[in-house]
Amino acid sequence: MTDHKITIAIDGFSSTGKSTVAKQLAKELSYVYVDTGAMYRAITLYAMRKGFITKDSFDTDSLIKDLPNLNLKFAFEAARGFAAIYLNDENIEDEVRTLEVSQYVSRVAAVSEVRAKLVSQQQLMGLEKGVVMDGRDIGTVVFPNAELKIFMTATAEERAKRRFKEMKQKGQEVSYDEVLKNVEERDHLDTTREDSPLVKAEDAIEIDNSSLSLDEQFNTLLNISNEVIAKQN
């Protein structure tokens, strides 16, 4: 009997390791992985390059007007072991992971027209199921009928530690206090925005990974996924 493929929606706060575990899960299940956070980061980077968003201003009208000119896609890279994000055919995978982009992304993600453009693209990507998608509103807005919804959380301090370590390993000059402040600010913006705020779907399974190792986290999600997939057969 062939396994029925399902849609796995993973939501949660920033730096909870959503993308890491989603990639692992997709690889293990031979599913497609879609990093929706990278899509919002790509539009944020575009807005920064164009000068639409700065520390003191945000020209949302110009960004909205330019949205039809933005083409986003993912292309698998063997060296990375996952699909990298491209903006108008330019690989921007590394550039979108900087703290500067992180400082602006929640503001860009709060723009309804930006969300509408990306949600429609994400829904198309998941039409045939067999997809693992992570973000802030996957189980509530993008795929409200997903067979499996996970909501990941951890303390702000633990998430800041992980993000700080990751950024230092990439050679980025940041302080732990800067990273913690960014994590807390993003939490506030993500949970209080008017359009599709970050909330746990009623039928989502909550996982607090503050004290879980990467292996423990992955095995927990894999076991849950296999149970749900088995029920579809």
N, CA, C and O of each residue as an XYZ file, in Angstrom:
932
protein
N       0.841     -1.188      0.000
C       0.000      0.000      0.000
C       0.886      1.252      0.000
O       1.844      1.351      0.767
N       0.547      2.205     -0.876
C       1.326      3.430     -0.963
C       0.928      4.388      0.150
O      -0.253      4.575      0.443
N       1.938      4.989      0.760
C       1.645      5.959      1.807
C       0.934      7.165      1.215
O       1.342      7.694      0.180
N      -0.134      7.597      1.879
C      -0.791      8.842      1.481
C       0.049      9.986      2.021
O       0.348     10.037      3.214
N       0.427     10.902      1.143
C       1.232     12.034      1.591
C       0.352     13.053      2.292
O      -0.817     13.229      1.950
N       0.928     13.714      3.270
C       0.189     14.704      4.044
C       0.887     16.062      3.955
O       1.996     16.184      3.434
N       0.204     17.066      4.480
C       0.787     18.399      4.612
C       1.176     18.586      6.074
O       0.358     18.393      6.974
N       2.434     18.963      6.300
C       2.918     19.197      7.669
C       3.206     20.688      7.820
O       4.078     21.240      7.148
N       2.452     21.330      8.720
C       2.589     22.769      8.963
C       3.297     22.980     10.296
O       2.817     22.541     11.341
N       4.434     23.652     10.251
C       5.196     23.916     11.475
C       5.260     25.423     11.708
O       5.894     26.153     10.946
N       4.598     25.877     12.766
C       4.604     27.296     13.122
C       5.342     27.487     14.440
O       5.627     26.526     15.154
N       5.645     28.738     14.747
C       6.279     29.009     16.027
C       7.059     30.298     16.020
O       7.139     30.992     15.006
N       7.630     30.606     17.156
C       8.392     31.836     17.325
C       9.723     31.774     16.568
O      10.174     30.705     16.157
N      10.332     32.935     16.397
C      11.626     32.988     15.713
C      12.676     32.218     16.510
O      12.637     32.174     17.740
N      13.604     31.622     15.791
C      14.742     30.915     16.390
C      14.353     29.755     17.299
O      15.036     29.466     18.282
N      13.246     29.095     16.959
C      12.884     27.878     17.698
C      13.416     26.642     16.978
O      13.181     25.517     17.419
N      14.128     26.845     15.878
C      14.673     25.710     15.136
C      13.671     25.094     14.174
O      13.831     23.948     13.755
N      12.642     25.850     13.824
C      11.613     25.349     12.902
C      12.221     24.888     11.578
O      11.953     23.784     11.105
N      13.041     25.756     10.995
C      13.604     25.447      9.677
C      14.511     24.218      9.726
O      14.473     23.371      8.833
N      15.324     24.132     10.779
C      16.256     23.003     10.912
C      15.506     21.683     10.946
O      15.829     20.757     10.202
N      14.500     21.600     11.815
C      13.783     20.332     11.962
C      12.885     20.073     10.755
O      12.668     18.919     10.383
N      12.362     21.133     10.140
C      11.521     20.956      8.954
C      12.332     20.375      7.796
O      11.856     19.509      7.063
N      13.560     20.864      7.645
C      14.445     20.329      6.598
C      14.730     18.851      6.849
O      14.659     18.031      5.934
N      15.054     18.521      8.101
C      15.358     17.123      8.456
C      14.159     16.227      8.178
O      14.295     15.136      7.625
N      12.995     16.701      8.567
C      11.766     15.930      8.412
C      11.454     15.695      6.937
O      11.119     14.583      6.529
N      11.569     16.757      6.150
C      11.290     16.648      4.714
C      12.243     15.652      4.051
O      11.837     14.848      3.212
N      13.500     15.722      4.438
C      14.493     14.808      3.862
C      14.181     13.358      4.233
O      14.237     12.473      3.380
N      13.854     13.114      5.500
C      13.571     11.758      5.984
C      12.317     11.184      5.325
O      12.264      9.991      5.025
N      11.312     12.026      5.100
C      10.046     11.561      4.528
C      10.013     11.657      2.999
O       9.045     11.233      2.368
N      11.091     12.225      2.400
C      11.144     12.497      0.950
C      10.019     13.446      0.543
O       9.369     13.268     -0.487
N       9.811     14.460      1.385
C       8.811     15.489      1.122
C       9.523     16.750      0.623
O      10.746     16.860      0.706
N       8.740     17.692      0.107
C       9.262     18.991     -0.310
C       9.298     19.913      0.914
O       8.343     19.962      1.688
N      10.394     20.633      1.080
C      10.506     21.584      2.195
C      10.371     23.010      1.663
O      11.022     23.376      0.684
N       9.533     23.802      2.302
C       9.374     25.208      1.923
C       9.605     26.086      3.155
O       8.894     25.972      4.153
N      10.606     26.960      3.069
C      10.960     27.880      4.153
C      10.264     29.216      3.892
O      10.799     30.069      3.183
N       9.072     29.398      4.463
C       8.321     30.629      4.193
C       8.998     31.849      4.812
O       8.851     32.966      4.317
N       9.743     31.630      5.900
C      10.461     32.743      6.517
C      11.457     33.360      5.551
O      11.644     34.576      5.533
N      12.096     32.515      4.745
C      13.062     33.012      3.759
C      12.372     33.866      2.704
O      12.967     34.799      2.164
N      11.113     33.544      2.414
C      10.365     34.324      1.423
C      10.103     35.736      1.945
O      10.246     36.711      1.206
N       9.721     35.844      3.213
C       9.503     37.172      3.808
C      10.826     37.923      3.941
O      10.879     39.139      3.761
N      11.886     37.190      4.255
C      13.198     37.817      4.353
C      13.656     38.348      2.991
O      14.296     39.396      2.910
N      13.324     37.618      1.932
C      13.717     38.043      0.586
C      13.060     39.372      0.217
O      13.706     40.261     -0.338
N      11.780     39.499      0.528
C      11.085     40.756      0.236
C      11.626     41.877      1.122
O      11.700     43.030      0.697
N      12.003     41.534      2.352
C      12.600     42.520      3.252
C      13.927     43.023      2.693
O      14.193     44.225      2.690
N      14.753     42.100      2.221
C      16.040     42.481      1.632
C      15.829     43.393      0.429
O      16.549     44.376      0.254
N      14.845     43.064     -0.392
C      14.521     43.890     -1.566
C      14.137     45.303     -1.108
O      14.602     46.291     -1.675
N      13.284     45.391     -0.076
C      12.846     46.699      0.429
C      14.026     47.498      0.981
O      14.088     48.716      0.817
N      14.960     46.806      1.636
C      16.147     47.474      2.168
C      17.021     47.998      1.030
O      17.494     49.133      1.078
N      17.230     47.179      0.021
C      18.080     47.594     -1.103
C      17.503     48.807     -1.828
O      18.238     49.683     -2.285
N      16.178     48.841     -1.924
C      15.499     49.932     -2.628
C      15.353     51.179     -1.752
O      14.959     52.240     -2.235
N      15.673     51.043     -0.465
C      15.519     52.170      0.442
C      14.082     52.377      0.898
O      13.744     53.424      1.450
N      13.239     51.377      0.666
C      11.847     51.492      1.096
C      11.707     51.398      2.611
O      10.796     51.981      3.197
N      12.614     50.662      3.234
C      12.564     50.529      4.690
C      13.925     50.865      5.284
O      14.958     50.376      4.826
N      13.907     51.701      6.302
C      15.117     52.089      7.023
C      14.776     52.078      8.517
O      13.662     51.742      8.919
N      15.743     52.446      9.300
C      15.523     52.477     10.749
C      14.391     53.445     11.114
O      13.655     53.222     12.075
N      14.266     54.523     10.330
C      13.312     55.579     10.680
C      12.080     55.665      9.793
O      11.161     56.424     10.101
N      12.033     54.909      8.700
C      10.887     55.045      7.797
C      10.561     53.737      7.087
O      11.399     52.840      6.994
N       9.335     53.645      6.589
C       8.894     52.471      5.838
C       7.877     52.938      4.793
O       6.734     53.257      5.117
N       8.317     52.969      3.545
C       7.463     53.379      2.428
C       6.713     52.148      1.914
O       7.116     51.520      0.935
N       5.630     51.825      2.589
C       4.876     50.608      2.221
C       4.257     50.729      0.839
O       4.180     49.738      0.112
N       3.814     51.924      0.460
C       3.162     52.111     -0.841
C       4.098     51.728     -1.984
O       3.690     51.054     -2.929
N       5.366     52.164     -1.891
C       6.333     51.845     -2.955
C       6.622     50.352     -3.003
O       6.768     49.773     -4.080
N       6.705     49.734     -1.828
C       6.953     48.293     -1.795
C       5.779     47.540     -2.424
O       5.982     46.644     -3.243
N       4.565     47.901     -2.044
C       3.373     47.242     -2.595
C       3.324     47.398     -4.116
O       2.986     46.458     -4.836
N       3.663     48.591     -4.590
C       3.657     48.873     -6.031
C       4.675     48.004     -6.767
O       4.471     47.643     -7.926
N       5.777     47.671     -6.081
C       6.861     46.893     -6.706
C       6.667     45.376     -6.603
O       7.402     44.621     -7.240
N       5.701     44.924     -5.821
C       5.538     43.483     -5.585
C       5.433     42.643     -6.869
O       5.983     41.543     -6.922
N       4.729     43.147     -7.913
C       4.651     42.344     -9.147
C       6.015     42.103     -9.805
O       6.160     41.183    -10.609
N       7.015     42.926     -9.465
C       8.355     42.788    -10.056
C       9.236     41.794     -9.303
O      10.362     41.515     -9.716
N       8.716     41.261     -8.194
C       9.512     40.339     -7.380
C       9.187     38.894     -7.735
O       8.040     38.456     -7.649
N      10.212     38.173     -8.129
C      10.043     36.749     -8.434
C      10.874     35.940     -7.441
O      12.100     36.044     -7.412
N      10.196     35.141     -6.637
C      10.882     34.316     -5.645
C      10.806     32.852     -6.047
O       9.786     32.380     -6.551
N      11.900     32.146     -5.817
C      11.876     30.699     -6.083
C      12.914     30.019     -5.198
O      13.825     30.660     -4.673
N      12.755     28.706     -5.047
C      13.727     27.894     -4.327
C      14.401     26.954     -5.315
O      13.741     26.378     -6.180
N      15.708     26.799     -5.189
C      16.438     25.866     -6.052
C      17.362     25.021     -5.179
O      18.129     25.549     -4.374
N      17.278     23.709     -5.349
C      18.078     22.804     -4.521
C      19.562     22.969     -4.812
O      19.978     23.067     -5.967
N      20.361     22.997     -3.730
C      21.813     23.092     -3.862
C      22.440     21.923     -3.116
O      22.297     21.798     -1.899
N      23.124     21.086     -3.848
C      23.725     19.888     -3.258
C      24.699     20.244     -2.138
O      24.762     19.544     -1.128
N      25.454     21.321     -2.309
C      26.454     21.718     -1.314
C      25.796     22.069      0.027
O      26.362     21.801      1.087
N      24.633     22.655     -0.023
C      23.923     23.029      1.205
C      23.071     21.877      1.728
O      22.865     21.732      2.933
N      22.585     21.068      0.799
C      21.708     19.966      1.183
C      20.258     20.371      1.296
O      19.431     19.615      1.805
N      19.944     21.583      0.816
C      18.553     22.038      0.815
C      18.380     23.097     -0.274
O      19.350     23.519     -0.904
N      17.136     23.518     -0.485
C      16.841     24.512     -1.520
C      17.090     25.919     -0.998
O      16.594     26.290      0.065
N      17.856     26.697     -1.746
C      18.169     28.078     -1.369
C      17.148     29.022     -1.994
O      16.537     28.704     -3.014
N      16.971     30.182     -1.372
C      16.022     31.178     -1.858
C      16.675     32.077     -2.913
O      17.813     32.521     -2.760
N      15.926     32.328     -3.978
C      16.396     33.203     -5.059
C      15.422     34.362     -5.218
O      14.206     34.177     -5.172
N      15.970     35.559     -5.406
C      15.180     36.756     -5.672
C      15.547     37.245     -7.060
O      16.682     37.654     -7.306
N      14.579     37.201     -7.967
C      14.831     37.604     -9.359
C      16.107     36.954     -9.901
O      16.970     37.612    -10.482
N      16.191     35.643     -9.689
C      17.281     34.785    -10.171
C      18.625     35.002     -9.474
O      19.642     34.489     -9.940
N      18.653     35.748     -8.371
C      19.886     35.942     -7.598
C      19.801     35.115     -6.310
O      18.823     35.202     -5.568
N      20.818     34.328     -6.063
C      20.872     33.544     -4.826
C      21.156     34.485     -3.658
O      22.223     35.095     -3.584
N      20.186     34.596     -2.745
C      20.350     35.515     -1.608
C      20.267     34.763     -0.268
O      20.016     35.367      0.775
N      20.478     33.452     -0.310
C      20.322     32.607      0.879
C      21.122     33.118      2.076
O      20.598     33.166      3.189
N      22.375     33.497      1.865
C      23.201     33.966      2.985
C      22.818     35.383      3.413
O      22.794     35.701      4.602
N      22.519     36.224      2.426
C      22.241     37.627      2.725
C      20.964     37.812      3.557
O      20.879     38.740      4.361
N      19.985     36.941      3.367
C      18.723     37.120      4.097
C      18.813     36.668      5.557
O      17.876     36.880      6.327
N      19.932     36.049      5.943
C      20.056     35.531      7.314
C      20.752     36.497      8.263
O      21.058     36.125      9.396
N      21.011     37.725      7.830
C      21.734     38.673      8.680
C      20.807     39.280      9.732
O      19.584     39.255      9.594
N      21.417     39.826     10.784
C      20.649     40.463     11.848
C      19.916     41.695     11.316
O      18.815     42.009     11.769
N      20.525     42.387     10.361
C      19.894     43.588      9.798
C      18.554     43.238      9.150
O      17.565     43.944      9.345
N      18.523     42.154      8.385
C      17.265     41.713      7.777
C      16.285     41.291      8.876
O      15.094     41.592      8.807
N      16.802     40.592      9.888
C      15.952     40.145     11.005
C      15.268     41.319     11.703
O      14.144     41.194     12.190
N      15.960     42.463     11.746
C      15.412     43.619     12.451
C      14.212     44.232     11.729
O      13.394     44.916     12.345
N      14.110     43.982     10.415
C      13.040     44.596      9.635
C      11.954     43.623      9.186
O      10.861     44.048      8.813
N      12.242     42.325      9.217
C      11.351     41.368      8.563
C       9.941     41.329      9.156
O       8.975     41.145      8.414
N       9.800     41.494     10.453
C       8.462     41.443     11.049
C       7.598     42.618     10.596
O       6.381     42.485     10.472
N       8.222     43.759     10.349
C       7.472     44.922      9.857
C       7.004     44.689      8.427
O       5.874     45.027      8.073
N       7.869     44.116      7.617
C       7.499     43.828      6.223
C       6.417     42.745      6.181
O       5.482     42.818      5.384
N       6.559     41.742      7.048
C       5.597     40.636      7.079
C       4.222     41.071      7.554
O       3.244     40.351      7.351
N       4.128     42.239      8.185
C       2.837     42.727      8.682
C       2.022     43.412      7.583
O       0.849     43.725      7.785
N       2.641     43.647      6.420
C       1.937     44.310      5.310
C       1.004     43.300      4.631
O       1.454     42.275      4.118
N      -0.289     43.600      4.634
C      -1.292     42.654      4.132
C      -1.043     42.233      2.685
O      -1.223     41.066      2.336
N      -0.633     43.172      1.852
C      -0.395     42.854      0.433
C       0.784     41.904      0.258
O       0.777     41.057     -0.635
N       1.798     42.046      1.115
C       2.946     41.129      1.084
C       2.486     39.728      1.479
O       2.840     38.743      0.832
N       1.700     39.652      2.541
C       1.215     38.350      3.014
C       0.338     37.678      1.959
O       0.445     36.473      1.728
N      -0.532     38.466      1.320
C      -1.431     37.904      0.306
C      -0.632     37.303     -0.852
O      -0.947     36.215     -1.335
N       0.397     38.017     -1.288
C       1.225     37.524     -2.401
C       1.912     36.210     -2.023
O       1.916     35.259     -2.805
N       2.492     36.163     -0.822
C       3.255     34.982     -0.433
C       2.359     33.809     -0.043
O       2.685     32.660     -0.342
N       1.247     34.079      0.612
C       0.336     32.988      0.980
C      -0.177     32.274     -0.270
O      -0.262     31.046     -0.292
N      -0.522     33.042     -1.315
C      -1.021     32.405     -2.545
C       0.066     31.539     -3.177
O      -0.222     30.457     -3.689
N       1.316     32.010     -3.143
C       2.429     31.215     -3.683
C       2.635     29.951     -2.853
O       2.853     28.871     -3.400
N       2.564     30.092     -1.543
C       2.777     28.949     -0.653
C       1.694     27.895     -0.827
O       1.975     26.697     -0.793
N       0.467     28.337     -1.014
C      -0.635     27.394     -1.213
C      -0.451     26.604     -2.513
O      -0.764     25.415     -2.572
N       0.052     27.264     -3.538
C       0.328     26.573     -4.799
C       1.417     25.523     -4.620
O       1.343     24.434     -5.188
N       2.439     25.866     -3.817
C       3.545     24.937     -3.579
C       3.079     23.665     -2.872
O       3.688     22.606     -3.024
N       2.002     23.773     -2.102
C       1.548     22.627     -1.321
C       0.338     21.903     -1.892
O      -0.242     21.044     -1.227
N      -0.046     22.239     -3.113
C      -1.251     21.646     -3.705
C      -1.233     20.121     -3.740
O      -2.253     19.471     -3.511
N      -0.057     19.557     -4.029
C       0.020     18.100     -4.189
C       0.399     17.381     -2.899
O       0.697     16.186     -2.911
N       0.386     18.121     -1.775
C       0.757     17.559     -0.470
C       2.203     17.039     -0.497
O       2.980     17.392     -1.385
N       2.551     16.203      0.479
C       3.944     15.772      0.551
C       4.860     16.950      0.761
O       5.937     17.029      0.171
N       4.415     17.889      1.629
C       5.187     19.108      1.856
C       5.326     19.375      3.352
O       4.407     19.135      4.135
N       6.501     19.876      3.724
C       6.737     20.362      5.090
C       7.007     21.850      4.952
O       7.963     22.261      4.295
N       6.154     22.656      5.578
C       6.282     24.102      5.452
C       6.352     24.721      6.843
O       5.558     24.380      7.719
N       7.300     25.629      7.045
C       7.386     26.269      8.357
C       7.253     27.773      8.232
O       7.630     28.370      7.224
N       6.706     28.376      9.288
C       6.515     29.820      9.271
C       5.784     30.301     10.502
O       5.983     29.780     11.599
N       4.921     31.317     10.314
C       4.178     31.903     11.428
C       2.673     31.634     11.331
O       1.970     31.646     12.341
N       2.181     31.389     10.103
C       0.731     31.255      9.915
C       0.374     30.083      9.004
O      -0.655     30.105      8.330
N       1.224     29.062      8.988
C       1.002     27.951      8.061
C      -0.239     27.143      8.464
O      -1.081     26.829      7.624
N      -0.341     26.813      9.745
C      -1.472     26.008     10.197
C      -2.756     26.796     10.383
O      -3.837     26.215     10.473
N      -2.643     28.125     10.442
C      -3.841     28.949     10.666
C      -4.366     29.584      9.385
O      -5.576     29.750      9.235
N      -3.477     29.944      8.456
C      -3.894     30.670      7.253
C      -3.564     29.926      5.958
O      -4.432     29.739      5.105
N      -2.299     29.501      5.816
C      -1.876     28.888      4.547
C      -2.528     27.521      4.356
O      -3.135     27.260      3.318
N      -2.402     26.650      5.360
C      -2.996     25.311      5.288
C      -3.815     25.009      6.547
O      -3.395     24.211      7.386
N      -4.990     25.653      6.678
C      -5.804     25.409      7.873
C      -6.306     23.963      7.960
O      -6.729     23.515      9.026
N      -6.257     23.235      6.838
C      -6.712     21.838      6.830
C      -5.549     20.841      6.814
O      -5.740     19.666      6.497
N      -4.361     21.303      7.150
C      -3.193     20.406      7.177
C      -3.447     19.236      8.128
O      -4.019     19.403      9.205
N      -3.006     18.047      7.703
C      -3.218     16.854      8.528
C      -2.400     16.893      9.819
O      -2.790     16.301     10.826
N      -1.272     17.590      9.785
C      -0.435     17.694     10.987
C       0.022     19.134     11.167
O       0.615     19.732     10.269
N      -0.266     19.681     12.351
C       0.167     21.029     12.682
C       1.005     20.980     13.955
O       0.594     20.418     14.970
N       2.169     21.571     13.877
C       3.087     21.643     15.021
C       3.284     23.109     15.378
O       3.437     23.953     14.494
N       3.282     23.411     16.666
C       3.581     24.774     17.117
C       4.785     24.702     18.047
O       4.725     24.101     19.119
N       5.892     25.333     17.614
C       7.134     25.240     18.376
C       7.416     26.505     19.169
O       7.222     27.625     18.695
N       7.882     26.287     20.392
C       8.199     27.419     21.254
C       9.420     27.088     22.105
O       9.819     25.929     22.224
N      10.002     28.122     22.690
C      11.137     27.994     23.621
C      11.289     29.353     24.277
O      10.740     30.339     23.786
N      12.018     29.422     25.367
C      12.195     30.708     26.043
C      12.968     31.664     25.137
O      13.766     31.239     24.301
N      12.720     32.955     25.316
C      13.406     33.969     24.502
C      14.922     33.888     24.712
O      15.696     34.056     23.770
N      15.334     33.631     25.952
C      16.772     33.561     26.257
C      17.438     32.392     25.538
O      18.538     32.532     25.003
N      16.773     31.247     25.529
C      17.326     30.069     24.869
C      17.395     30.292     23.358
O      18.370     29.916     22.708
N      16.353     30.905     22.814
C      16.340     31.159     21.366
C      17.429     32.157     20.972
O      18.067     32.017     19.928
N      17.632     33.167     21.825
C      18.677     34.152     21.543
C      20.065     33.510     21.596
O      20.938     33.838     20.793
N      20.263     32.591     22.548
C      21.550     31.881     22.646
C      21.842     31.122     21.360
O      22.953     31.182     20.833
N      20.835     30.404     20.854
C      21.000     29.608     19.631
C      21.301     30.501     18.426
O      22.194     30.217     17.629
N      20.537     31.582     18.316
C      20.708     32.488     17.181
C      22.073     33.167     17.241
O      22.740     33.313     16.216
N      22.490     33.580     18.432
C      23.781     34.236     18.620
C      24.914     33.297     18.198
O      25.834     33.697     17.486
N      24.832     32.050     18.647
C      25.852     31.061     18.310
C      25.927     30.836     16.805
O      27.011     30.769     16.225
N      24.763     30.721     16.188
C      24.698     30.484     14.743
C      25.303     31.653     13.968
O      26.043     31.446     13.006
N      24.991     32.873     14.383
C      25.488     34.058     13.672
C      26.991     34.233     13.865
O      27.695     34.631     12.936
N      27.480     33.941     15.055
C      28.928     34.036     15.298
C      29.686     33.021     14.454
O      30.770     33.303     13.945
N      29.092     31.821     14.312
C      29.723     30.787     13.488
C      29.821     31.216     12.029
O      30.712     30.776     11.303
N      28.903     32.075     11.607
C      28.912     32.576     10.231
C      29.785     33.810     10.083
O      29.893     34.389      9.002
N      30.418     34.208     11.209
C      31.329     35.350     11.151
C      30.663     36.702     11.279
O      31.287     37.728     11.006
N      29.393     36.721     11.693
C      28.689     37.991     11.840
C      29.028     38.629     13.185
O      29.049     37.956     14.215
N      29.291     39.932     13.162
C      29.662     40.650     14.382
C      28.399     41.121     15.108
O      27.823     42.153     14.765
N      27.985     40.365     16.095
C      26.791     40.714     16.872
C      27.050     40.432     18.349
O      27.955     39.676     18.699
N      26.241     41.051     19.208
C      26.331     40.768     20.637
C      25.097     39.973     21.046
O      24.061     40.037     20.384
N      25.213     39.226     22.136
C      24.075     38.439     22.624
C      22.903     39.364     22.960
O      21.753     39.043     22.659
N      23.192     40.517     23.587
C      22.124     41.445     23.969
C      21.359     41.961     22.757
O      20.140     42.126     22.805
N      22.092     42.216     21.659
C      21.438     42.661     20.415
C      20.487     41.583     19.898
O      19.363     41.873     19.487
N      20.953     40.349     19.925
C      20.159     39.238     19.420
C      18.931     39.011     20.290
O      17.835     38.797     19.771
N      19.104     39.057     21.611
C      17.974     38.876     22.523
C      16.929     39.974     22.308
O      15.729     39.700     22.283
N      17.387     41.205     22.154
C      16.470     42.319     21.921
C      15.688     42.094     20.631
O      14.482     42.336     20.579
N      16.383     41.626     19.587
C      15.725     41.359     18.307
C      14.679     40.257     18.434
O      13.586     40.365     17.879
N      15.017     39.199     19.163
C      14.085     38.085     19.375
C      12.824     38.578     20.080
O      11.711     38.241     19.677
N      12.998     39.373     21.128
C      11.858     39.870     21.904
C      11.006     40.841     21.086
O       9.778     40.822     21.170
N      11.669     41.693     20.293
C      10.923     42.639     19.453
C      10.121     41.899     18.386
O       8.974     42.251     18.109
N      10.727     40.872     17.790
C      10.020     40.105     16.757
C       8.837     39.348     17.351
O       7.781     39.251     16.725
N       9.013     38.813     18.555
C       7.902     38.134     19.229
C       6.708     39.080     19.365
O       5.566     38.713     19.086
N       7.004     40.305     19.802
C       5.933     41.280     20.007
C       5.250     41.626     18.687
O       4.022     41.628     18.601
N       6.044     41.918     17.664
C       5.479     42.289     16.365
C       4.699     41.137     15.741
O       3.617     41.335     15.188
N       5.256     39.930     15.836
C       4.615     38.766     15.213
C       3.277     38.415     15.860
O       2.347     37.978     15.181
N       3.187     38.610     17.175
C       1.972     38.200     17.890
C       0.916     39.298     17.968
O      -0.231     39.026     18.321
N       1.290     40.538     17.641
C       0.331     41.643     17.775
C      -0.090     42.253     16.440
O      -0.945     43.139     16.427
N       0.477     41.813     15.318
C       0.081     42.402     14.036
C      -1.387     42.066     13.738
O      -1.916     41.051     14.191
N      -2.018     42.943     12.970
C      -3.444     42.767     12.678
C      -3.705     41.621     11.709
O      -4.667     40.871     11.874
N      -2.851     41.484     10.701
C      -3.062     40.479      9.663
C      -2.308     39.197     10.001
O      -1.078     39.195     10.050
N      -3.034     38.111     10.233
C      -2.448     36.789     10.488
C      -1.387     36.799     11.585
O      -0.246     36.412     11.332
N      -1.730     37.226     12.778
C      -0.737     37.209     13.863
C      -0.324     35.779     14.197
O      -1.040     34.819     13.912
N       0.849     35.668     14.806
C       1.341     34.355     15.222
C       0.507     33.845     16.395
O       0.559     34.398     17.493
N      -0.255     32.792     16.152
C      -1.041     32.145     17.210
C      -0.983     30.642     16.976
O      -0.768     30.180     15.856
N      -1.174     29.905     18.031
C      -1.197     28.451     17.916
C      -2.571     28.019     17.406
O      -3.596     28.396     17.973
N      -2.587     27.226     16.334
C      -3.852     26.691     15.829
C      -4.460     25.791     16.901
O      -3.739     25.129     17.647
N      -5.772     25.771     16.971
C      -6.449     24.992     18.016
C      -6.069     23.516     17.983
O      -5.973     22.868     19.025
N      -5.855     22.992     16.781
C      -5.548     21.562     16.643
C      -4.055     21.286     16.469
O      -3.674     20.199     16.035
N      -3.207     22.263     16.802
C      -1.757     22.069     16.681
C      -1.193     21.404     17.934
O      -1.700     21.592     19.040
N      -0.146     20.632     17.736
C       0.573     20.001     18.848
C       1.707     20.943     19.252
O       2.573     21.261     18.438
N       1.699     21.384     20.501
C       2.731     22.323     20.955
C       3.953     21.579     21.471
O       3.840     20.627     22.243
N       5.118     22.029     21.034
C       6.379     21.428     21.480
C       7.302     22.534     21.988
O       7.723     23.405     21.227
N       7.605     22.488     23.268
C       8.563     23.420     23.858
C       9.926     22.736     23.821
O      10.165     21.761     24.534
N      10.817     23.262     22.978
C      12.111     22.594     22.814
C      13.245     23.301     23.556
O      14.416     23.154     23.206
N      12.883     24.073     24.589
C      13.905     24.804     25.365
C      15.010     23.878     25.854
O      16.182     24.254     25.864
N      14.635     22.660     26.263
C      15.625     21.733     26.821
C      15.803     20.476     25.973
O      16.352     19.483     26.450
N      15.347     20.509     24.727
C      15.503     19.346     23.853
C      16.750     19.491     22.979
O      17.062     20.587     22.513
N      17.459     18.385     22.758
C      18.574     18.401     21.806
C      17.974     18.352     20.404
O      16.785     18.074     20.243
N      18.792     18.620     19.396
C      18.309     18.570     18.007
C      17.800     17.176     17.664
O      16.784     17.031     16.984
N      18.506     16.153     18.134
C      18.086     14.768     17.860
C      16.753     14.451     18.535
O      15.876     13.828     17.938
N      16.612     14.888     19.787
C      15.364     14.637     20.510
C      14.195     15.334     19.822
O      13.108     14.770     19.696
N      14.430     16.553     19.385
C      13.392     17.319     18.696
C      12.990     16.629     17.398
O      11.804     16.463     17.114
N      13.985     16.230     16.617
C      13.712     15.576     15.331
C      12.962     14.267     15.530
O      11.976     14.003     14.841
N      13.419     13.454     16.459
C      12.765     12.157     16.689
C      11.331     12.319     17.182
O      10.455     11.531     16.825
N      11.093     13.331     17.993
C       9.735     13.608     18.468
C       8.816     13.924     17.292
O       7.726     13.364     17.177
N       9.266     14.824     16.423
C       8.439     15.211     15.272
C       8.289     14.081     14.259
O       7.230     13.924     13.651
N       9.345     13.300     14.080
C       9.271     12.183     13.131
C       8.262     11.140     13.603
O       7.469     10.630     12.811
N       8.295     10.830     14.889
C       7.343      9.852     15.434
C       5.906     10.327     15.279
O       5.025      9.556     14.898
N       5.676     11.611     15.579
C       4.327     12.173     15.435
C       3.899     12.120     13.966
O       2.767     11.748     13.657
N       4.806     12.494     13.068
C       4.498     12.493     11.632
C       4.144     11.103     11.136
O       3.171     10.923     10.403
N       4.942     10.115     11.543
C       4.692      8.743     11.091
C       3.345      8.216     11.599
O       2.656      7.472     10.902
N       2.982      8.611     12.820
C       1.685      8.204     13.362
C       0.544      8.781     12.538
O      -0.418      8.079     12.226
N       0.650     10.062     12.185
C      -0.406     10.722     11.400
C      -0.466     10.137      9.997
O      -1.554      9.905      9.469
N       0.702      9.893      9.383
C       0.729      9.312      8.032
C       0.098      7.914      8.051
O      -0.643      7.554      7.137
N       0.392      7.135      9.087
C      -0.155      5.778      9.187
C      -1.680      5.804      9.249
O      -2.342      4.909      8.723
N      -2.231      6.823      9.888
C      -3.685      6.929     10.019
C      -4.371      7.233      8.686
O      -5.563      6.974      8.519
N      -3.605      7.786      7.735
C      -4.192      8.131      6.424
C      -4.339      6.915      5.529
O      -5.074      6.960      4.543
N      -3.642      5.811      5.862
C      -3.636      4.632      4.984
C      -4.812      3.689      5.287
O      -4.954      2.652      4.640
